[in-house]
Amino acid sequence: MFHLSDKQIQAFKVIFHTVFISIIIIMLFRKAMLVLPKYWLFFLTSDPVEYFAFAVLAYALYYHVLKLKKFWVKVYFIIAFIIILGVIASAKSYRIHNEIFIDRTFDFFTEFLGKTFLFYALILIVNRLDFFNKYEKLKNELELTKGQLLKNQLHPHFLFNAFNSLYSISLSNNPKTSDTILKLSGMMRYLTDDSIHKQVKLEHELKFIKEYIALEKIRFGEQANISLQIEGITENIHIEPLLLIPLVENAFKHGFYTNDSKSFVHITVNIHNESLSFKVKNSIQNKQHFNQDTREGKGLKNLKKRLQLSYSKNHSLTLKSENNVYLSHLEINF
């Protein structure tokens, strides 16, 4: 979206008012030098004088009259403005017809009133540019805050799962407990330091997922049917932080919560032509009786909201279950 800085808007406002007033004054003086003093009535009813009057009335309305606090004072000023336009309209009717016709005077009056409001509208639009600019900034800040709140909701959920894994392996005095704590520390650094940014490198996000998978493999064993395949070049690609992990968490929550021989989680990442394809397949346990709607918890709902905020028209998310396999497929065009 086209966006102007505050300095550019202020410069534009100064240029507009300077040029607008200068053109009217130049027209006024040029007409005065050509016709005064011989044709004074023609001068008073000429276009430059009319435009000068319309501009004065428009500026007075915007900067003074409408800002008055007393209602009746506003009414008096508006009546005075109507009288001024009526006098100018009557003078033009007299100059053209040598007498004042009510219908022609009224036609001139409505024309002058329309031009005055047109000048007022121009002044209003130019002076309200900074308002639209502030509105756009406020809108962006609000979306950023909403996105941050949604990301923060992921942290407790992730920590709950991570500490559960850590607790499980610590019960058996697993020698990999210290390595797990080290991996968790690195992941926490990503959560606290990198995720506060609007975007991060895709390779950092994928590294976080690799560490997450490593934690799960420590928990369920290296023989667990868990895989991650990455195709394409991840360099120079940026993404919203913690955008992909909800799909991975969802797969482990519903497809690999027990170390069953038939359980699996397969993750495929494909980067091609500035687009990302992120697929997560997982097994569905026989004892699970859920459909897509009941499975969709806070993680997926938050993900959909974040995608709508950051990639509203540049993403597609497919969630479906078929033949005891659940598929999550996220596509993003950068």
Number of C-alpha atoms within 10 A of each C-alpha: 4 3 11 14 11 13 10 12 18 16 11 16 19 14 11 16 14 11 12 14 13 12 13 19 16 12 15 20 12 12 18 19 10 11 13 13 10 9 11 12 15 18 20 19 19 16 15 21 21 22 19 17 18 24 22 15 21 24 16 16 20 15 12 12 20 16 11 12 9 10 10 10 13 17 13 12 16 16 12 12 19 16 13 16 23 19 14 22 25 21 21 24 22 17 15 12 11 10 12 16 13 12 10 16 20 15 14 20 22 14 13 21 16 13 17 22 16 15 18 20 14 13 20 15 13 17 19 14 17 19 12 14 16 14 12 14 13 12 12 12 12 12 15 17 12 15 20 17 13 19 21 16 13 19 14 10 14 17 14 11 15 20 13 13 19 22 13 16 18 16 9 9 9 14 10 15 21 12 12 23 15 12 16 20 12 13 19 16 11 18 19 11 10 17 19 15 11 14 14 17 16 20 16 17 21 18 13 22 20 14 16 19 19 17 22 22 16 20 23 20 13 11 10 19 18 20 13 15 10 13 11 11 14 19 10 9 16 16 19 21 22 24 17 20 19 18 23 20 20 19 24 20 13 17 24 24 13 12 15 13 9 12 18 21 21 17 22 15 17 16 19 12 9 12 15 21 17 19 22 22 21 26 22 22 17 7 6 10 9 12 11 11 9 8 12 13 11 14 18 16 13 19 22 16 15 22 21 14 14 16 16 13 11 13 17 16 14 10 15 13 16 9 7 13 15 20 20 19 17 19 17 19 15 13
